[in-house]
Amino acid sequence: MRGGRWRRVASQVGRSVAVWAVSTLTMLVLAGILPDFRLQSADGDSATRIAATAALGAGAFGLLSALVWPLLVRLLLLVPALVLGLLVFFLNGSLLILALRIVPSGDSEAAPETAVIVAAVMSAVASATGAALAVRDDDAYRRRLYRLADRRRRTLPPGPTSPGTVFLQLDGVGHDVLLTAVGQGLMPTVARWLDGGDGRRPTHRLTPWRTDWSSQTGASQLGILHGSNHDIPAFRWYEKDRREVMVCNRPTSAAELQRRAVAATGDGGLLSADGASRGNLFSGGADEQALVLSVAGRRSRENRSRAGYFAYFSDPANAVRTALSFVADAGREIGQSTRNRVRKVRPRVSRGGLYPFIRAFATVVERDVVVAAVMGDMLACRTSVYADLVAYDEVAHHSGPFSRDAEKVLERLDRALALIENVAEHAPRPYRIVVLSDHGQSPGETFRTRYGLTLGDLVRAGCGLPVPRKAERTHSGAEARAAVRAALRRPVEEGGEQHRPSHRRSEPIVLASGNLGLVSFPDVPHRMSKEELDARHPALLTTLANHPGIGFLLVRSEEHGGVVLGPFGTEIPLDELDDNPGPLADFGPGAADVVRRTHSFPHTADIMVNSWYDPAEGEVLAFEEQIGSHGGLGGAQAKPFLLSPLAFSAPVEDGEELAGAEHIHRVLHRWLRESDGPQVPLPARQERRAA
């Protein structure tokens, strides 16, 4: 045993020496290339002295990075995440200048801007060298994980023997997209969980589930984490009683929605006992939170998580690698969008402006920070963790859900799952990993591209109001944009959406949520009926229902309570949809149920508009600038997945459908009970609703 210990010590010393040697060589090469970086005096030194100076400088830089960097990160926890990522370069450069000045020769110097470059390259090379040397050394990797766990055990009681649960949400990945990716070999980790292989048994089961009419993260995640998504008619909607536009990815709206859900259920959330929430719109009642939008607007310690940012940025090589990957991904997006424009690929939406950087934040920064936070939570023995990875959803909106760009993101997400699985094997307590999605995405060109006008233009025409000659673009509300604003501590919705609309109250407010549109008349305090709409604007409902880009409308009726309207005068009361689905027939089973449920919401719009849907191609027409959209009915957007360990009970009995985000909440809650996890009470009201 003593011999094995000495061998491990010798191996670790050998790797450290190798990293030091490579860092020294890197410094020598950079000194020869960069004009403002030198390792010798102005009169010139011998090669031996230059090499010794480089070795001492590299060693001093490595020691300073290991000793000083974690302290700097602790002092900078108040700095927004993106700003901290940019400061990485300058802080690394400062450490390098300090290292060169403490070298005994005193002849080395570097210009500040050159020091930034040298420090970034040396950190990346040192990290890559250490990883390459340890990649085949399982003992080294295991010891590193044990050291991380030991640091946390010093302040925590011994790890429990009952398994913890990690819920990983792959935002926007539909059930069929996942199966296709597995079949194409893009996600080998998921394939191994489902099929076993190499003589091993499968460990997970895959179950599709059906979303509510509002197939978007706000409605789904609120229902999953807090057990109620009642009165969430869309991603954005107008509330007449408050005279305010609610937007699910606006921090103030997210906080209000979470407050309402907690009040409705009488329960803090799925993660209310020793839980952690990472990268989500809502907290789920967790004590530990990082990149959680519902608390992003607060200027308190609640919205900072040291387990997230400190665990990641305490390693300067991690920060440099993420920053370099960020730049690379932004460049990749610019190249891909340029190629699509040159080849005139259709459908296509604008991908210029800040979008390349928003995409890079979602696919690199958010992913790296959230995955690191989950790893820290597992090593800290947290009972339950829920994390949202938004990379695929962001890319699929602009590149398409079946594009090569989106497939590349799925490959990277699978590698993240493999990393988390590896950490679970070394965590102080056993963990079960559940992977799920909140919705899928349906492809198709935009309503504006096909018809040359927006839904707002069509509504204005039906009301007899002037229509702009040039249709304005409708802003996309992808989750990554909100995450960027939260990371920058600028929780303000992008242009075009105000909390309280300032235009004349007699004009309609038209809002888009994917291929779901909402029309509200703010000067009428109640939800208008079909009869009132016809009396006020006789051509409006006919104009909308007969348009080829519209699938169906939902309006209140004084005679029938609520009716679905379709082309050629189709009008079907809600209570007759089961026998005569009319325009809902193409939207599949369950469409009538979710339409009736949305009709019961207090803040449902005066007119709910669902776009046309082609069941043969699975395509819809988004009212936003997205070629992969979600938010309404039609196609893959309403069919997400639930990938669960076989150690848990089956999500539903044979023949039963897994329908609605609230149903998912009850399933996850049951699994936590099976793991002897947090005992979150299920209110009697919810039990009755489930029955």
N, C-alpha and C positions, 0 to 999 in steps of 0.2 A: 504493500500500500504506500509505504514511504517512497519507493522507487517510482510509482505512478505519479505521486505528487511532484517529485523532482522533474519528471519528464514533462508534466504540464507547465511547471515554472520555466523550464528550458524552452519549451515551445512558445510560451508567451513572450519571453525575452527575445527569442529569435525573430518573432513577428515584429516586435517593437523596433529591433535593430534594422530589420528590412524596411519598415516604413520610414524610419529615420534616414536610411541610405537613399531611398527613392526621393524623399523630400529634399535631401541635399543635392542630388543630381538635378531635380527639377529647378531648384534655386540657381544652380550653376547655368543651366540652359537658359533660363529667363534672364539672368544677368548678361549673357552673351547676346540675347535678342533685343531686349528693351534698352533704349538709349539712356533713360533716366534712372536706371537701376544698376548699381555697381557694387562689387565686393572687394575692391582694392583701392588703395590710395591713388591720388592723382599721379604720383611718380611711378606707379606700377609695383606689383608685388610678385613674389614667386608663385608658381602654380600650387605648391604645397600650402602656402599661407592662404591663398584664395580658397582652396578646398577646405582648409580648417575653418576659415571664416564662414563658409557656407554651411558646414556641419554644425558649428556652434549656433549660427542664426536659425537653421532649421530646427535644432533641438530647443532653443529658447522659444521659438514661435509655437512649437508643439506643446511645451509646458504651459505657456501663457494661455493658449487656447483651452487646455484641459482645466486649468485652475481659475483663471479670471473670467472666462466666458460665462459659466453658469451664474456667477455673481452679477454680471452685467445684465443677463436676461431677467433675473429676479427684479432688478431695479427698473427694467423697462417693461414690466407686465402691463403698465397703464397705457403703453403705446399701442395704437391700433395694429392689427395683425399685418396688414399690407405694408404699413410704414416700418414695422419691425423687420419685415422681410427685406426691405430696401436698406435699412440701417446695417444689416448683416455685412454688406460689402465694406462700408466705411469703418465699422468697428473692427472687422478683420484687418483692414489696412492699417488701422491705428496700432493694433497688436503687433503687426509685422514691423512697423517703424520702431516701436518700443523694443522689440526683440533685437533689431539690428543695433540699436544704441547701447544695449547692455553687453554686446559682444566685446570682449577685451580689446580687439584690434582697434576698434573705433573708427575704422576707415570706410565702413559700409554706409551707404545712404540710398534713399529712394524718394522720388517725388511722390507727393500724396496720392495723385491719381494713378501713378504706376504701382504704388504699394497696394492699392485696392485690387488691381489686376493680379499681382503676384500672390497676394493672400488668398484670393478666390481660387486660383489655379492650384496652389499648394494644398488647400483644404480638400478640394475635389480629388486631387491625385492621392493624397494620404488616405482619404476615405475609401477610394477605389482599391488601393493597394491592400489595405487591411481587410476589406471584404473579399478580395480575390484570394488572399492567403488563408482566410478562415472558411471559405466556401465549402471545402471538403472536410473541414475539421468540426465534426458534430459536437465534440466535447467543448470546443472553444465557444461555439454558438450557445450551447446549453449553459455554460458558465456565465456568459454575458447576461442571459435572461435571469439566471439565479441571482446575479448581483443586483439587477434592477429590482427583483422581487424583494431581496434582503433590505434594500434601502427603504422600502415601504413597510416592511414588517417591523421596523424599529419603532414606528409610531402607531401600528395597528395590532390588534390581537391576532393570535394564530388563525390561519385561514380555515374556514369551515369545510367540512367534508361533503356537505350537500352541494350539488352542482349549481353554478350560476348560469345565467342565460344572456346571450348576446343577440340582439335583434339588429340585423343589417338591412337597411332599406336601399335597394337599387332603384333610385327614382326614375320612373318612366319606362322601365323595362317590362314589356308585356310578356304574358305566358308563352305565346307562340314565338316571340323573338328569342326568349331564353332557350326554348327547345331547338330552334334553328341554330343558334350559336353553339349549343352543345353538340349537335349533329355535325357541324362543320369543324369541330375541334378548336373553337375559339375559347372555350371555357373548360379546360381539362379538370379543374378542381371540382366544379359543379358536376361534370360527367362522372368523376370518380365517386362522388357522394351518391349519385343516383344509380349507377351501374356497378359499382364495386370495381372489379378488374384485378388482375394479378392474384386471383384466388381469394380476394377479399369480398365480403358481403356489402351490399349497399347500406348506407347509413342514414339516408334521407328519403323523404317522399315529396313529390311535387303535386300541388293542388291548385287549380285555377280558382279564382273568386271573381265575383261581379261587383263593380262599384255602384255607387248611387248615380243619379243623373249627372250631378256635378263631379265628373271624373278628373279631379285635380288634387294636388297635394294638400291644399288647405282643408278641404272637406274630408279627405281620406285620413290624413294624419291626425286631425282633431278627433275623429271617431276612433282611430286605433289607439291613440295615447290617452284620451280622456273619456272614451265611452259614449260620447254624444256629438253628433254633427248636425243636430236639428237646427233648422233655420240657416243653413249655408246653401243658398240656391245656386251659387256660381263662385268663380274665382274673385269677381268684383261685382258689386251690386249697390243700388242706391236705397238707403233707408229713409223713408219719408218722415217718420216721426222724429228722427234726429237730424234730418236734412244733411246727410253725410254719405259719401261714397265709401264703402268698406272694400278693402283690398287685402286679400289673405296674406300677401307678403309685405305688407306695411306693418312695422313694429307696433304702432298704436292699435291697429285693427287686430293684429294677432293677439295682443295682450287682452283686448276686450273679448274676443272670441273664446280665448282660454278661460277667462273669468266666467263667461256665460255657461260654458260646458261644466266647469266645476260646480257652479250653482245649481245646474240642472241635475247632476248626478249625485251631489253631496260627497264627492270623492276627489281626492287630489290628483289622481292619475295612475297610470300603469306602473310608473317608476317611483312612486311616493315613498317607498321604503328602501333606502340604500341603493338608489338607482342613479344613473348618469344619462344625460341627454346630450347628444353631440350632433351639431349641424342641422338641427330640426327647426321647424316653424314654431313648435310648441314644446314646453318643458316636460310634459308628462308627469309633473310633480316631483321631478328629480332634484336632489340637493346639488349635484355636480352638473354644471352646464357649460358648454362651449359652443359658440356660434349658434345660439338659440335665439330666434328672431323675436319671440314674444317678450324677451327681457332685454333686447338690444338697445331699446330706448332709455333704459334706466342707467343712471350714473352712479352705480353702486357696485360693491364687490360681488354681487350676485351674478353679474354677467361676465365675470372673468373666471376662467378655470385654469389653475396652475397645472392640473393633470393633463391639460391639452397643450397650451402654448409652451409652458416651461419644459415639459417632457420632450417636445420636439425641438424648440429653438435652443435648448441648452447645449446641443451638439452643433457647433458651427458648420461642420461638414454637411449635416442635414439641411441647414438653412441655405447654404451655398448651392447644394444640389437641387433643392426646390426652386431657388431663384433661377438657376441655369435652365432647369426644365421648363419653368414658366416662360422664359424668353424663347426657348426652342418650340414650345407648343404654339405660342402666338405667331411665330414665323411659319410654322406648319399650316396654321389656319389661313394665313394670308396667301400662302402658295396654293392651297387647295381651292380657296374661293376664286383666286385669279384663274386657275385652270378651268374651273367650271364656267366662268364668264367667257373665256376664250373658246371653249368647246360648245358654248350656248346650251348648257345642260338645263333641262326643264323637268319638273318645276324648280324654281330658284328664287330665293329672297335675298335682300341686301345683307351682306355680312361685313360691312365696313365700319368706320368709326371706331368706337371703343370695343366693339364686339370681340375681336381677337383676344383682347386682354381679359374680358369677362369670361370667355371660354377657357382661357389658360388658368384663370383663378379656379374655375369649377373642376377642371380636369387634373390640375396639379396641386395648387395650394390647398384648396378645401379638402381634397382627397387625402393629401399627406398629413395635414393637421388632424383631421377626423380619425384617420386610421391610427395615428400615433396616440391620440387620446383614448381610443378604444383599447389599444394595447396597454396603456397605463392603467386603465380601469380594471382590466383583467389581472394585471400584476398586483393591483391594490385590493383584489378579492371582492369587487363590487358584486352585489347580488344580481342586478339586471342593468343592461346597457342597451340603449336604442340610438342608432346612428343612421344618418341619411347621407348617401353619396349621390350627388346631383349631376355627376359628369355626363352620363349617357343622356339624360333628359335635356340638358343644355345643348349638346351637340346635335341630337336628333331633331330638335326644333328647327334648326337652321340648315342641316345637311340632309335630313331625312332619316326615318327610323331604320331603314334597311341599307343605308349608305356604307361605303367602306370606312368613312370617318367614324361612324357610330360603331362599326365592328371593332375598330382599333381600341375604342374606349372600353368595350366589353372585355377585350383581352386584358387590359390593364386592371379592370375591376376584378377579374378572376384572380390575377396575381395578388391583389389586395386581400381577397378571401383566403388564399393560400397562406399568406403571411399571418393573418389573424388566427388561422387554424394552427399554424406552427407555434404561435405564442400560447395558444390555449393548452397545448401539450406540456408547456413548461410553467404554467401559472400555478400559484400556490393552492388553488382549488380547481376542481374539474369544471368545464364549461360546455354548454350545449349551444350550438350556433344555429340560429334561425335566420333565413334570408327571405325577404319578401319585397314586393313592390307595391306602390300606392295606386298605380294606374299604368296603362300602356300608352301607346301613341298610334294614331291613325294617320296615314300619309295622305297627300293630296295638295293641289295648288290652293292658293288663297282665293277667297271670294272676290277680292279686289282685282287680282290678276285675270280671273276668268271673265268678269263682267265689267271691269273698268270703273267700278264704284264700290264704295264701302257699304256696310249695313246701315250706317248712319245716314248716308246719302239716300238710300232706298226709303228709309223711314221718313226723311224730310220730304221726299217726293210724294209719298203717300199722304202726308199731312198738308200738302200744298205749299210747303215752304221752299225758299230758293235753295238750290243745290250747287255747291262749288263746281267750277268747270273741271278742276283737277282733284281727283280723289286723294285725300291725305292718308298717309299710312297710319295704321293702328299699332300702338306700341305693344311690344311683346312683354308679357309679365313672367318670364321664366324665373325659377327660384334662385338661380345663380346671381342674378342682378341684385336681388335683395340681400344675398349673402355678402356680396361685394360691398354694398352700402353699409351693412352692419359691421363688417370688418374695418371699414374706414370711419366708423362712428358717424356716418351721415345717413341716418334712417329717413330719407326723403324719397318719395315715389318719383320715378322719372317723369319727364314732361308729359303733359296731356291729361293727367289725372290729379284732381284736386280733392281735398277733403270735403269742401263745400263748393259745389259748382257755382261759378259767378255769372253764367249767361242768364238770359231772361227766363224766368220760371215757367212761362207759358210754353216754352219749347221743350221737346222731349230730350231726355238723357238716354243716350244709347251706349251701352257698355258691351265689351266683347270678352269672352272667356273661352278661347279656343274656337270650336265650332258652335258654341252656345252664345246667343245674343240676348240681351235684356233691354227692354224699352220701358222707361218710367216717365210719367208726367208729374213733375215736382209740385205743380200748383194745385193738384188734387190730393188732399190729405190721406185718402184711403186707396186701396187697390181698385182700380177702375174695372168695371164689368164690360163684357162685349157690347151690351146695349149702350152703355155710356160712350165707349170708343166709337161705335158706329154713328152715334148722334153727333159727336164732336168732329170726327174725321171719317166721313163715310167711305172714303177710298182706301184707308190705311190697311185694314185687315185683309181686304181683297188683294191689294197690291203685294203684300207680304206672302200670303198663302199661295198665290198663283205664280210667284216668281220661281223659275226653274232651279235656283240655287238654294231654295228653302225646303226643308223636309216637312216640318209641321210647326204649328203654333200652339201654345197653351194660354188660355185666357179664362178669367172668371166669368161665370154666367149667372144672371139673376134667376133664370128659369131652371137650369140644371146644376148649379153649383160651380161646375167647371167643365170646359169643353176643349177638345183637340180639334184644330182647324187644319185642313189640307186643301189641295188644289181643287178647282171646279166645284166650289161650294161645299166641300166635305165638312161636316160638323158632327162630331161624335161626343156625347156626354161621357165623362170619366167612368161612370159606373157601368157603361156598356162596352168598354174597351176589351174586356176579356172575350166577349163573343164577336165583337166587330172591331179589330184593332185599327182598321183603316190605314192612315199613313204611317202608323207605328209598326206595321207588319214587317217591314224590311229591317227594323232595328232589333229584332230577335226577342227571345223570351225574357221576361222581366222588365221590358220597357214600360209597360202600362203601370206596373207597381211603382217604379221610381218616379214616373210622371205624377201619379196620384200623391205620392209622398211629398214631392216638391210643392204641389198645389196647396198642401196644408200648412206651409211655412208662413209665418207672419210677414216676412219681408220678400216674398216672391214678387217679381216685377209685374207691372201691368200686362206686359206681353213677353212671354218666354219664346225665343226663336231658336229652333234647332236646324242646323244646315242640312242640305241634301246629303244623302249617303248612297254610295254604290255598293251593294252587298257582294257583287261579283269581284270587284277589285279591292274592296275594303277601304275605299277612299271617301274623304269628307272634304268640305270647303271651310277652311279656317277663316274666321272674321278678323284674326290677327295676322301679322306678318310671320307666319310659320308654315313650313311644308311638312312638318310632323307636329300634330296638335293633339290636344286633349282638353276636356272640360265639359263635353256634352255626350250625346249618344251617337253610336255609329262605329262599328269596327273594333279594332284591337285596343283602343283607348279604354274600354270598359272591362277588359279582361286581364288583370294583373295576376300575380302568382304568389303562392306561399310554399316555401321550401323548408320543411321541418324535419328534425331528427326522428328516426323511428322509435327512439326512446320515449317520446311523447305519445300520448294517445292520438288517435286519428282526429283531424280537425272537425270532420263531420261524419255522421253515419252514412253507410252506403245508400246511395240514391238521394241524399240530401244535398241541397245546393248551399255553397258558402257565399252568401249575398250580403253586401254592405259592410262598411268599415266598422260599424258598431258590432257586427257579428265577429269580425276579426279581433276586436278588443276582448270580447268574451272568451274567445279561443286562447288568446295569449295569456289572459288572466288565469284561465284554467291551468295552462302549462306551468305558470309560475307557482301555483298551488301544488302541482305535482312535484315540483322541484323543491318543495318546502321553502318557497321564496316569500316575497312580501305578501301579507294577507290583506289585500285591498278589498273592502266590502263591496259587494254588488248590490246596489239599491234595489228595493222591491219593485220600484217603478220600472227599472230596466229588466228585471226578471219577468215581469208581466209582459213587457214588450217582446222579449225573446220568445215567450210562449206563444 
